[in-house]
């Protein structure tokens, strides 16, 4: 349905970064809300059959997002991110990684800085994402864990959600 939407995924191992550019067929207000509202995030974040379940979502600088990826059998894998900077309807950044259910980061898993920029273009919005990892091994581990495949499914789920919210 939206196969003509831009999806660019670039790995730069020299800089320990992943750059993603993804276009969404919705207006800025709706795309922003889908990325910054726990109830909406839980509907598209996490590639099926997994789903996201938010425990804490405090969308402000210094606030946190603590959520679990929940398997169909109920198994939970926790992640925590802290919002570093927010410019309403323009950009936000967060830093985090895998954690326990209380938000204690697990250093055995990759951590990153995630920066999202929202760019309205005609009747669509492009989200430019830059992920910066602490090390090349963290970047490679994230890719081995299926990050690109997971985000591809997440974005398709977001397309479906945005379409249903119009």
Helices and strands as residue ranges (DSSP letters): E 7-12, E 17-24, H 28-36, H 38-44, E 51-57, E 64-70, E 76-87, E 91-99, E 111-121, E 124-133, H 136-144, H 147-165
